[in-house]
Amino acid sequence: MSGPEKPKVIGEEWSDERVKSFLATTPYDSADNPDYFALVKAYRAMRAEDFERYVGFFVAAGRDLNAVNADGQTILDHISEHARGTAYARALQQAGALSAAQIGR
């Protein structure tokens, strides 16, 4: 048997600094929209309440909540496809995010 495993952490509190660190996330491919990419990375990594804080920091930094991916999809479109994305989508909508259809794409 190997050594002790890392203990499971549940309900870990994220500091503002940790949440804000996702603002520096950059895409692997230069063709990807950096704002869309940063939002997707944050969505995949954060709990809904941390993502809501991130969205506030994202907007305050002058970033684009309605950035689209290569398929013309906004982050709101992407998250709305997921059954457990309701709280994330609500945070985006409250900050002014729109679907691709709403922005005419």
N, CA, C and O atoms as CSV, one atom per row, in Angstrom:
chain,resi,resn,atom,element,x,y,z
A,1,MET,N,N,0.848,-1.178,0.000
A,1,MET,CA,C,0.000,0.000,0.000
A,1,MET,C,C,0.892,1.239,0.000
A,1,MET,O,O,1.952,1.256,0.625
A,2,SER,N,N,0.449,2.265,-0.705
A,2,SER,CA,C,1.223,3.503,-0.772
A,2,SER,C,C,0.975,4.357,0.458
A,2,SER,O,O,0.187,3.993,1.330
A,3,GLY,N,N,1.654,5.500,0.523
A,3,GLY,CA,C,1.551,6.414,1.656
A,3,GLY,C,C,0.164,7.002,1.805
A,3,GLY,O,O,-0.749,6.696,1.039
A,4,PRO,N,N,0.026,7.857,2.816
A,4,PRO,CA,C,-1.290,8.443,3.070
A,4,PRO,C,C,-1.756,9.318,1.902
A,4,PRO,O,O,-0.961,9.984,1.238
A,5,GLU,N,N,-3.039,9.291,1.684
A,5,GLU,CA,C,-3.613,10.099,0.616
A,5,GLU,C,C,-3.883,11.505,1.127
A,5,GLU,O,O,-4.003,11.742,2.329
A,6,LYS,N,N,-3.974,12.426,0.181
A,6,LYS,CA,C,-4.327,13.805,0.523
A,6,LYS,C,C,-5.765,13.799,1.031
A,6,LYS,O,O,-6.642,13.224,0.386
A,7,PRO,N,N,-6.020,14.426,2.171
A,7,PRO,CA,C,-7.390,14.418,2.684
A,7,PRO,C,C,-8.329,15.212,1.770
A,7,PRO,O,O,-7.946,16.213,1.165
A,8,LYS,N,N,-9.556,14.733,1.696
A,8,LYS,CA,C,-10.560,15.401,0.878
A,8,LYS,C,C,-10.984,16.700,1.554
A,8,LYS,O,O,-11.239,16.730,2.758
A,9,VAL,N,N,-11.056,17.765,0.773
A,9,VAL,CA,C,-11.456,19.065,1.301
A,9,VAL,C,C,-12.840,19.391,0.747
A,9,VAL,O,O,-13.047,19.415,-0.466
A,10,ILE,N,N,-13.774,19.639,1.646
A,10,ILE,CA,C,-15.135,19.979,1.246
A,10,ILE,C,C,-15.459,21.357,1.795
A,10,ILE,O,O,-15.184,21.656,2.957
A,11,GLY,N,N,-16.049,22.195,0.947
A,11,GLY,CA,C,-16.471,23.514,1.403
A,11,GLY,C,C,-15.325,24.475,1.659
A,11,GLY,O,O,-15.453,25.394,2.467
A,12,GLU,N,N,-14.207,24.270,0.979
A,12,GLU,CA,C,-13.052,25.145,1.152
A,12,GLU,C,C,-13.401,26.570,0.732
A,12,GLU,O,O,-13.985,26.783,-0.330
A,13,GLU,N,N,-13.048,27.532,1.557
A,13,GLU,CA,C,-13.301,28.937,1.244
A,13,GLU,C,C,-12.195,29.458,0.334
A,13,GLU,O,O,-11.011,29.249,0.600
A,14,TRP,N,N,-12.588,30.139,-0.743
A,14,TRP,CA,C,-11.632,30.725,-1.665
A,14,TRP,C,C,-11.471,32.199,-1.322
A,14,TRP,O,O,-12.458,32.918,-1.169
A,15,SER,N,N,-10.239,32.641,-1.204
A,15,SER,CA,C,-9.962,34.053,-0.954
A,15,SER,C,C,-10.229,34.849,-2.226
A,15,SER,O,O,-10.297,34.287,-3.320
A,16,ASP,N,N,-10.382,36.167,-2.073
A,16,ASP,CA,C,-10.546,37.027,-3.242
A,16,ASP,C,C,-9.344,36.904,-4.172
A,16,ASP,O,O,-9.499,36.932,-5.393
A,17,GLU,N,N,-8.162,36.770,-3.609
A,17,GLU,CA,C,-6.952,36.661,-4.425
A,17,GLU,C,C,-6.989,35.405,-5.288
A,17,GLU,O,O,-6.614,35.434,-6.460
A,18,ARG,N,N,-7.442,34.308,-4.697
A,18,ARG,CA,C,-7.514,33.060,-5.460
A,18,ARG,C,C,-8.557,33.177,-6.574
A,18,ARG,O,O,-8.312,32.748,-7.702
A,19,VAL,N,N,-9.708,33.750,-6.263
A,19,VAL,CA,C,-10.751,33.941,-7.269
A,19,VAL,C,C,-10.229,34.852,-8.382
A,19,VAL,O,O,-10.399,34.550,-9.563
A,20,LYS,N,N,-9.599,35.958,-8.009
A,20,LYS,CA,C,-9.074,36.911,-8.990
A,20,LYS,C,C,-7.962,36.309,-9.854
A,20,LYS,O,O,-7.741,36.764,-10.977
A,21,SER,N,N,-7.274,35.309,-9.351
A,21,SER,CA,C,-6.169,34.714,-10.108
A,21,SER,C,C,-6.640,34.154,-11.449
A,21,SER,O,O,-5.849,34.031,-12.384
A,22,PHE,N,N,-7.921,33.816,-11.542
A,22,PHE,CA,C,-8.450,33.298,-12.802
A,22,PHE,C,C,-8.558,34.380,-13.873
A,22,PHE,O,O,-8.738,34.065,-15.049
A,23,LEU,N,N,-8.452,35.635,-13.486
A,23,LEU,CA,C,-8.435,36.719,-14.477
A,23,LEU,C,C,-7.190,36.640,-15.355
A,23,LEU,O,O,-7.192,37.136,-16.481
A,24,ALA,N,N,-6.135,36.023,-14.846
A,24,ALA,CA,C,-4.873,35.920,-15.578
A,24,ALA,C,C,-4.805,34.672,-16.454
A,24,ALA,O,O,-3.789,34.423,-17.103
A,25,THR,N,N,-5.881,33.889,-16.476
A,25,THR,CA,C,-5.914,32.682,-17.288
A,25,THR,C,C,-5.859,33.047,-18.765
A,25,THR,O,O,-6.595,33.919,-19.228
A,26,THR,N,N,-4.989,32.378,-19.490
A,26,THR,CA,C,-4.864,32.646,-20.925
A,26,THR,C,C,-5.111,31.363,-21.712
A,26,THR,O,O,-4.806,30.270,-21.235
A,27,PRO,N,N,-5.657,31.494,-22.906
A,27,PRO,CA,C,-5.951,30.305,-23.721
A,27,PRO,C,C,-4.680,29.628,-24.206
A,27,PRO,O,O,-3.629,30.253,-24.344
A,28,TYR,N,N,-4.808,28.337,-24.458
A,28,TYR,CA,C,-3.688,27.559,-24.981
A,28,TYR,C,C,-3.467,27.882,-26.453
A,28,TYR,O,O,-2.339,27.853,-26.943
A,29,ASP,N,N,-4.551,28.188,-27.146
A,29,ASP,CA,C,-4.513,28.484,-28.574
A,29,ASP,C,C,-4.796,29.973,-28.771
A,29,ASP,O,O,-5.782,30.491,-28.246
A,30,SER,N,N,-3.954,30.648,-29.508
A,30,SER,CA,C,-4.123,32.090,-29.688
A,30,SER,C,C,-5.408,32.436,-30.450
A,30,SER,O,O,-5.826,33.594,-30.455
A,31,ALA,N,N,-6.035,31.450,-31.091
A,31,ALA,CA,C,-7.285,31.697,-31.807
A,31,ALA,C,C,-8.483,31.776,-30.859
A,31,ALA,O,O,-9.536,32.292,-31.232
A,32,ASP,N,N,-8.326,31.270,-29.643
A,32,ASP,CA,C,-9.424,31.291,-28.673
A,32,ASP,C,C,-9.586,32.680,-28.077
A,32,ASP,O,O,-8.602,33.385,-27.854
A,33,ASN,N,N,-10.829,33.069,-27.820
A,33,ASN,CA,C,-11.111,34.351,-27.191
A,33,ASN,C,C,-10.679,34.288,-25.728
A,33,ASN,O,O,-11.176,33.437,-24.991
A,34,PRO,N,N,-9.773,35.159,-25.283
A,34,PRO,CA,C,-9.271,35.085,-23.907
A,34,PRO,C,C,-10.346,35.314,-22.845
A,34,PRO,O,O,-10.274,34.724,-21.767
A,35,ASP,N,N,-11.338,36.153,-23.127
A,35,ASP,CA,C,-12.395,36.381,-22.143
A,35,ASP,C,C,-13.287,35.159,-22.000
A,35,ASP,O,O,-13.618,34.764,-20.882
A,36,TYR,N,N,-13.678,34.557,-23.112
A,36,TYR,CA,C,-14.489,33.339,-23.067
A,36,TYR,C,C,-13.718,32.231,-22.341
A,36,TYR,O,O,-14.266,31.538,-21.483
A,37,PHE,N,N,-12.459,32.081,-22.693
A,37,PHE,CA,C,-11.629,31.035,-22.104
A,37,PHE,C,C,-11.530,31.192,-20.586
A,37,PHE,O,O,-11.670,30.216,-19.849
A,38,ALA,N,N,-11.289,32.421,-20.120
A,38,ALA,CA,C,-11.162,32.670,-18.683
A,38,ALA,C,C,-12.470,32.356,-17.960
A,38,ALA,O,O,-12.451,31.805,-16.860
A,39,LEU,N,N,-13.590,32.697,-18.560
A,39,LEU,CA,C,-14.885,32.401,-17.951
A,39,LEU,C,C,-15.140,30.901,-17.855
A,39,LEU,O,O,-15.641,30.420,-16.839
A,40,VAL,N,N,-14.802,30.167,-18.898
A,40,VAL,CA,C,-14.998,28.719,-18.882
A,40,VAL,C,C,-14.118,28.069,-17.817
A,40,VAL,O,O,-14.571,27.197,-17.076
A,41,LYS,N,N,-12.870,28.495,-17.744
A,41,LYS,CA,C,-11.964,27.923,-16.737
A,41,LYS,C,C,-12.489,28.183,-15.331
A,41,LYS,O,O,-12.458,27.288,-14.486
A,42,ALA,N,N,-12.966,29.387,-15.069
A,42,ALA,CA,C,-13.508,29.723,-13.756
A,42,ALA,C,C,-14.765,28.901,-13.467
A,42,ALA,O,O,-14.926,28.386,-12.361
A,43,TYR,N,N,-15.642,28.778,-14.440
A,43,TYR,CA,C,-16.869,27.999,-14.284
A,43,TYR,C,C,-16.554,26.556,-13.915
A,43,TYR,O,O,-17.206,25.981,-13.043
A,44,ARG,N,N,-15.574,25.979,-14.563
A,44,ARG,CA,C,-15.226,24.576,-14.313
A,44,ARG,C,C,-14.570,24.364,-12.947
A,44,ARG,O,O,-14.651,23.275,-12.380
A,45,ALA,N,N,-13.927,25.397,-12.426
A,45,ALA,CA,C,-13.161,25.236,-11.194
A,45,ALA,C,C,-13.874,25.698,-9.931
A,45,ALA,O,O,-13.537,25.249,-8.836
A,46,MET,N,N,-14.846,26.581,-10.064
A,46,MET,CA,C,-15.409,27.253,-8.887
A,46,MET,C,C,-16.814,26.783,-8.536
A,46,MET,O,O,-17.584,26.330,-9.382
A,47,ARG,N,N,-17.109,26.914,-7.239
A,47,ARG,CA,C,-18.487,26.749,-6.787
A,47,ARG,C,C,-19.259,27.975,-7.256
A,47,ARG,O,O,-18.657,28.997,-7.586
A,48,ALA,N,N,-20.571,27.885,-7.289
A,48,ALA,CA,C,-21.408,28.971,-7.818
A,48,ALA,C,C,-21.167,30.283,-7.090
A,48,ALA,O,O,-21.100,31.331,-7.733
A,49,GLU,N,N,-21.034,30.259,-5.770
A,49,GLU,CA,C,-20.837,31.508,-5.028
A,49,GLU,C,C,-19.473,32.142,-5.322
A,49,GLU,O,O,-19.349,33.366,-5.337
A,50,ASP,N,N,-18.464,31.321,-5.553
A,50,ASP,CA,C,-17.151,31.856,-5.922
A,50,ASP,C,C,-17.184,32.389,-7.357
A,50,ASP,O,O,-16.575,33.414,-7.662
A,51,PHE,N,N,-17.898,31.683,-8.226
A,51,PHE,CA,C,-18.033,32.135,-9.612
A,51,PHE,C,C,-18.756,33.476,-9.669
A,51,PHE,O,O,-18.401,34.338,-10.472
A,52,GLU,N,N,-19.758,33.655,-8.831
A,52,GLU,CA,C,-20.471,34.936,-8.796
A,52,GLU,C,C,-19.522,36.069,-8.411
A,52,GLU,O,O,-19.579,37.149,-8.999
A,53,ARG,N,N,-18.649,35.832,-7.430
A,53,ARG,CA,C,-17.648,36.844,-7.058
A,53,ARG,C,C,-16.694,37.092,-8.223
A,53,ARG,O,O,-16.329,38.232,-8.507
A,54,TYR,N,N,-16.295,36.014,-8.890
A,54,TYR,CA,C,-15.388,36.134,-10.037
A,54,TYR,C,C,-16.001,37.004,-11.129
A,54,TYR,O,O,-15.324,37.861,-11.696
A,55,VAL,N,N,-17.265,36.789,-11.420
A,55,VAL,CA,C,-17.943,37.565,-12.454
A,55,VAL,C,C,-17.887,39.055,-12.106
A,55,VAL,O,O,-17.682,39.884,-12.992
A,56,GLY,N,N,-18.063,39.401,-10.850
A,56,GLY,CA,C,-17.945,40.795,-10.426
A,56,GLY,C,C,-16.555,41.354,-10.687
A,56,GLY,O,O,-16.413,42.471,-11.186
A,57,PHE,N,N,-15.540,40.588,-10.354
A,57,PHE,CA,C,-14.157,41.017,-10.601
A,57,PHE,C,C,-13.891,41.107,-12.109
A,57,PHE,O,O,-13.199,42.014,-12.572
A,58,PHE,N,N,-14.442,40.171,-12.855
A,58,PHE,CA,C,-14.270,40.109,-14.303
A,58,PHE,C,C,-14.825,41.376,-14.956
A,58,PHE,O,O,-14.161,42.000,-15.784
A,59,VAL,N,N,-16.036,41.745,-14.579
A,59,VAL,CA,C,-16.677,42.946,-15.123
A,59,VAL,C,C,-15.914,44.196,-14.691
A,59,VAL,O,O,-15.698,45.100,-15.498
A,60,ALA,N,N,-15.506,44.251,-13.427
A,60,ALA,CA,C,-14.769,45.410,-12.919
A,60,ALA,C,C,-13.443,45.594,-13.661
A,60,ALA,O,O,-12.939,46.711,-13.776
A,61,ALA,N,N,-12.889,44.498,-14.157
A,61,ALA,CA,C,-11.627,44.560,-14.906
A,61,ALA,C,C,-11.849,44.959,-16.364
A,61,ALA,O,O,-10.894,45.049,-17.136
A,62,GLY,N,N,-13.113,45.199,-16.743
A,62,GLY,CA,C,-13.409,45.618,-18.106
A,62,GLY,C,C,-13.437,44.495,-19.120
A,62,GLY,O,O,-13.307,44.732,-20.321
A,63,ARG,N,N,-13.606,43.271,-18.643
A,63,ARG,CA,C,-13.627,42.107,-19.535
A,63,ARG,C,C,-15.019,41.932,-20.145
A,63,ARG,O,O,-15.984,42.527,-19.665
A,64,ASP,N,N,-15.125,41.130,-21.185
A,64,ASP,CA,C,-16.347,40.961,-21.965
A,64,ASP,C,C,-17.109,39.698,-21.562
A,64,ASP,O,O,-16.693,38.584,-21.882
A,65,LEU,N,N,-18.235,39.881,-20.853
A,65,LEU,CA,C,-19.083,38.750,-20.462
A,65,LEU,C,C,-19.740,38.082,-21.662
A,65,LEU,O,O,-20.175,36.934,-21.570
A,66,ASN,N,N,-19.817,38.785,-22.779
A,66,ASN,CA,C,-20.490,38.260,-23.962
A,66,ASN,C,C,-19.516,37.807,-25.044
A,66,ASN,O,O,-19.880,37.707,-26.216
A,67,ALA,N,N,-18.289,37.539,-24.648
A,67,ALA,CA,C,-17.306,37.000,-25.589
A,67,ALA,C,C,-17.809,35.651,-26.092
A,67,ALA,O,O,-18.508,34.933,-25.377
A,68,VAL,N,N,-17.450,35.317,-27.317
A,68,VAL,CA,C,-17.919,34.061,-27.902
A,68,VAL,C,C,-16.755,33.123,-28.203
A,68,VAL,O,O,-15.614,33.546,-28.385
A,69,ASN,N,N,-17.087,31.838,-28.246
A,69,ASN,CA,C,-16.089,30.836,-28.619
A,69,ASN,C,C,-16.090,30.666,-30.136
A,69,ASN,O,O,-16.777,31.406,-30.840
A,70,ALA,N,N,-15.342,29.716,-30.634
A,70,ALA,CA,C,-15.216,29.508,-32.085
A,70,ALA,C,C,-16.549,29.125,-32.732
A,70,ALA,O,O,-16.727,29.302,-33.937
A,71,ASP,N,N,-17.478,28.605,-31.941
A,71,ASP,CA,C,-18.795,28.218,-32.454
A,71,ASP,C,C,-19.816,29.345,-32.335
A,71,ASP,O,O,-20.987,29.147,-32.659
A,72,GLY,N,N,-19.390,30.531,-31.871
A,72,GLY,CA,C,-20.289,31.659,-31.721
A,72,GLY,C,C,-21.150,31.598,-30.474
A,72,GLY,O,O,-22.170,32.281,-30.388
A,73,GLN,N,N,-20.751,30.792,-29.514
A,73,GLN,CA,C,-21.510,30.578,-28.287
A,73,GLN,C,C,-20.952,31.444,-27.157
A,73,GLN,O,O,-19.737,31.501,-26.968
A,74,THR,N,N,-21.823,32.117,-26.406
A,74,THR,CA,C,-21.374,32.862,-25.226
A,74,THR,C,C,-21.267,31.911,-24.045
A,74,THR,O,O,-21.741,30.776,-24.110
A,75,ILE,N,N,-20.647,32.372,-22.969
A,75,ILE,CA,C,-20.545,31.548,-21.773
A,75,ILE,C,C,-21.936,31.244,-21.211
A,75,ILE,O,O,-22.158,30.160,-20.670
A,76,LEU,N,N,-22.868,32.183,-21.332
A,76,LEU,CA,C,-24.235,31.939,-20.872
A,76,LEU,C,C,-24.869,30.802,-21.667
A,76,LEU,O,O,-25.563,29.964,-21.092
A,77,ASP,N,N,-24.643,30.761,-22.968
A,77,ASP,CA,C,-25.139,29.646,-23.780
A,77,ASP,C,C,-24.564,28.323,-23.288
A,77,ASP,O,O,-25.286,27.342,-23.108
A,78,HIS,N,N,-23.264,28.317,-23.078
A,78,HIS,CA,C,-22.558,27.103,-22.652
A,78,HIS,C,C,-23.088,26.596,-21.313
A,78,HIS,O,O,-23.413,25.417,-21.173
A,79,ILE,N,N,-23.170,27.476,-20.350
A,79,ILE,CA,C,-23.596,27.076,-19.010
A,79,ILE,C,C,-25.072,26.679,-18.993
A,79,ILE,O,O,-25.463,25.791,-18.235
A,80,SER,N,N,-25.877,27.316,-19.805
A,80,SER,CA,C,-27.309,27.008,-19.848
A,80,SER,C,C,-27.589,25.604,-20.363
A,80,SER,O,O,-28.694,25.093,-20.180
A,81,GLU,N,N,-26.619,24.975,-20.999
A,81,GLU,CA,C,-26.766,23.595,-21.473
A,81,GLU,C,C,-26.625,22.577,-20.347
A,81,GLU,O,O,-26.947,21.404,-20.536
A,82,HIS,N,N,-26.154,23.000,-19.194
A,82,HIS,CA,C,-25.875,22.084,-18.089
A,82,HIS,C,C,-26.973,22.137,-17.035
A,82,HIS,O,O,-27.385,23.212,-16.599
A,83,ALA,N,N,-27.428,20.984,-16.643
A,83,ALA,CA,C,-28.517,20.886,-15.669
A,83,ALA,C,C,-28.180,21.569,-14.352
A,83,ALA,O,O,-29.063,22.137,-13.708
A,84,ARG,N,N,-26.938,21.524,-13.951
A,84,ARG,CA,C,-26.536,22.122,-12.668
A,84,ARG,C,C,-25.945,23.521,-12.832
A,84,ARG,O,O,-25.286,24.025,-11.923
A,85,GLY,N,N,-26.174,24.141,-13.972
A,85,GLY,CA,C,-25.606,25.450,-14.227
A,85,GLY,C,C,-26.498,26.623,-13.872
A,85,GLY,O,O,-26.134,27.771,-14.131
A,86,THR,N,N,-27.658,26.363,-13.284
A,86,THR,CA,C,-28.633,27.422,-13.026
A,86,THR,C,C,-28.072,28.572,-12.203
A,86,THR,O,O,-28.248,29.731,-12.577
A,87,ALA,N,N,-27.406,28.285,-11.100
A,87,ALA,CA,C,-26.867,29.350,-10.238
A,87,ALA,C,C,-25.775,30.138,-10.962
A,87,ALA,O,O,-25.658,31.350,-10.781
A,88,TYR,N,N,-24.987,29.461,-11.769
A,88,TYR,CA,C,-23.927,30.121,-12.538
A,88,TYR,C,C,-24.544,31.037,-13.599
A,88,TYR,O,O,-24.107,32.173,-13.780
A,89,ALA,N,N,-25.559,30.531,-14.292
A,89,ALA,CA,C,-26.236,31.327,-15.314
A,89,ALA,C,C,-26.900,32.550,-14.689
A,89,ALA,O,O,-26.874,33.636,-15.267
A,90,ARG,N,N,-27.487,32.378,-13.526
A,90,ARG,CA,C,-28.129,33.504,-12.836
A,90,ARG,C,C,-27.105,34.583,-12.496
A,90,ARG,O,O,-27.380,35.771,-12.662
A,91,ALA,N,N,-25.945,34.185,-12.030
A,91,ALA,CA,C,-24.878,35.148,-11.702
A,91,ALA,C,C,-24.458,35.923,-12.951
A,91,ALA,O,O,-24.239,37.133,-12.895
A,92,LEU,N,N,-24.350,35.228,-14.059
A,92,LEU,CA,C,-23.980,35.881,-15.315
A,92,LEU,C,C,-25.057,36.858,-15.774
A,92,LEU,O,O,-24.754,37.982,-16.173
A,93,GLN,N,N,-26.308,36.428,-15.717
A,93,GLN,CA,C,-27.409,37.280,-16.161
A,93,GLN,C,C,-27.527,38.527,-15.289
A,93,GLN,O,O,-27.784,39.617,-15.800
A,94,GLN,N,N,-27.344,38.376,-13.999
A,94,GLN,CA,C,-27.414,39.526,-13.098
A,94,GLN,C,C,-26.313,40.536,-13.399
A,94,GLN,O,O,-26.468,41.728,-13.134
A,95,ALA,N,N,-25.197,40.054,-13.956
A,95,ALA,CA,C,-24.089,40.953,-14.306
A,95,ALA,C,C,-24.213,41.496,-15.727
A,95,ALA,O,O,-23.378,42.289,-16.162
A,96,GLY,N,N,-25.263,41.068,-16.461
A,96,GLY,CA,C,-25.481,41.603,-17.791
A,96,GLY,C,C,-25.117,40.694,-18.946
A,96,GLY,O,O,-25.125,41.131,-20.097
A,97,ALA,N,N,-24.794,39.426,-18.663
A,97,ALA,CA,C,-24.449,38.503,-19.741
A,97,ALA,C,C,-25.673,38.176,-20.576
A,97,ALA,O,O,-26.794,38.123,-20.069
A,98,LEU,N,N,-25.442,37.958,-21.863
A,98,LEU,CA,C,-26.505,37.642,-22.800
A,98,LEU,C,C,-26.175,36.357,-23.560
A,98,LEU,O,O,-25.024,35.923,-23.600
A,99,SER,N,N,-27.194,35.764,-24.154
A,99,SER,CA,C,-26.973,34.613,-25.038
A,99,SER,C,C,-26.540,35.133,-26.403
A,99,SER,O,O,-26.670,36.322,-26.696
A,100,ALA,N,N,-26.031,34.240,-27.224
A,100,ALA,CA,C,-25.621,34.625,-28.579
A,100,ALA,C,C,-26.818,35.145,-29.361
A,100,ALA,O,O,-26.679,36.087,-30.142
A,101,ALA,N,N,-27.974,34.558,-29.171
A,101,ALA,CA,C,-29.186,35.017,-29.874
A,101,ALA,C,C,-29.544,36.437,-29.459
A,101,ALA,O,O,-29.991,37.229,-30.288
A,102,GLN,N,N,-29.355,36.763,-28.195
A,102,GLN,CA,C,-29.687,38.093,-27.706
A,102,GLN,C,C,-28.740,39.168,-28.244
A,102,GLN,O,O,-29.120,40.331,-28.377
A,103,ILE,N,N,-27.513,38.771,-28.549
A,103,ILE,CA,C,-26.563,39.759,-29.085
A,103,ILE,C,C,-26.492,39.703,-30.609
A,103,ILE,O,O,-25.681,40.386,-31.236
A,104,GLY,N,N,-27.359,38.874,-31.189
A,104,GLY,CA,C,-27.446,38.816,-32.653
A,104,GLY,C,C,-26.397,37.974,-33.329
A,104,GLY,O,O,-25.990,38.282,-34.449
A,105,ARG,N,N,-25.953,36.931,-32.688
A,105,ARG,CA,C,-24.951,36.028,-33.316
A,105,ARG,C,C,-25.591,34.743,-33.738
A,105,ARG,O,O,-24.917,33.867,-34.279
